[in-house]
Amino acid sequence: MPPITVSLALVIFAAGVVAGGLGVALGLGGGIFLVPFLTLGLGFSFKSAAAISLTTVIATSSAVASARAGKHLMNLRLGMLLEVATAAGSLLGGITAQIVAESVLQRSFGVVAITVAAVMFARLNRRNVIICSIDNPSPEVGRLGGRFFEAESDCYVAYRVKRLPLALGASFVAGNLSSLLGIGGGIIKVPVLNAWCGVPMRAAAATSALMIGVTATGGAIIYFGHGDLQPVAAAPAVLGVQLGSWVGMSVAQRAPVKWLKVLMAVLLIVVAGLMFARSGS
C-alpha cells in the first residue's frame, strides 16, 4: 500500500464522493467503482482496496437507511429474508479471499461486471409495476410485495415479488462476491431483483442499499483480522462516500429509470475492461 499523505488522502476522499454518489443512485454501494480506482489508479493491493471498500459500503448503507426510512422504497420484509442468505455467503467470501490469487479475483470482478451490464441493457424498457395511480394503490401484492410513491412518474406504484428461491440463491452469491471482491453485493442483487424477481429498479436499489451494510460487515471483520484493512486509508474514503451518498440520493429521486440502467451498464463495462487489463499485466 502506498504511504498515506495529505494529498493522497484528499484524492481518496474525492474518489469516495464519486463512488458514494453513483453507488447510492444505482444501489451498488460504490465498491464497484472504488476498488478499481484504488488498485488501478493508486497502486493499492486488491485485498487492501476490497477491505477499504467494504468499510465505505457500511457507511453508504447507514446513510441510505436513515434518509429513506418512511418512504416505503426499502422493502424491509424482503431485505431481511434475503440477508440471511447474503450473510452466509459473505462469511464464506471473506475466508476464500485469503487463499485466492489476486489475478483470479480481478478476472472474477470483470466477468461479474460484464454479465450484470448485459442484463441491464436487456431490461432498459421493461418495468415491474402492477399499477400506477395518483392515489395510494391497494392491489394484492403478497407478503413480500410493496408500494411506494415514484417522483419520476408522479404516482404510486405497486409490485409483487416473484421467484423467491432465485432471489435467495442470488443473495448467497452476492454475499460471497461482496467479501471476495469488496463490492457490497448490490451488483448482483439489484439486477436479479429487477430482471427476474419483479421488483422495480428504485425499490431494488433502496432495498439493496439497506442490506449491503450488514453484508459488508462480516467481510470487513475478516479482512481487518488479517491486517488488510488500514484505518488511515479507509477514513477519508468513508467520509467521501458519506458526502457522495447524500448527493446521489437527491439526484436519483427524479432521474429516469432508463438512464440509471444505462449508466450502470456503461460503467460496469468500462470497469470490467480495466480489471481484465490489470489481471493480465
Secondary structure as GFF3:
##gff-version 3
##sequence-region A 1 281
A	DSSP	alpha_helix	6	26	.	.	.	ID=ss1
A	DSSP	alpha_helix	31	36	.	.	.	ID=ss2
A	DSSP	pi_helix	37	41	.	.	.	ID=ss3
A	DSSP	alpha_helix	46	68	.	.	.	ID=ss4
A	DSSP	alpha_helix	76	96	.	.	.	ID=ss5
A	DSSP	alpha_helix	102	122	.	.	.	ID=ss6
A	DSSP	beta_strand	131	133	.	.	.	ID=ss7
A	DSSP	beta_strand	146	150	.	.	.	ID=ss8
A	DSSP	beta_strand	155	159	.	.	.	ID=ss9
A	DSSP	alpha_helix	164	181	.	.	.	ID=ss10
A	DSSP	alpha_helix	186	195	.	.	.	ID=ss11
A	DSSP	alpha_helix	201	225	.	.	.	ID=ss12
A	DSSP	alpha_helix	231	252	.	.	.	ID=ss13
A	DSSP	alpha_helix	257	279	.	.	.	ID=ss14
###
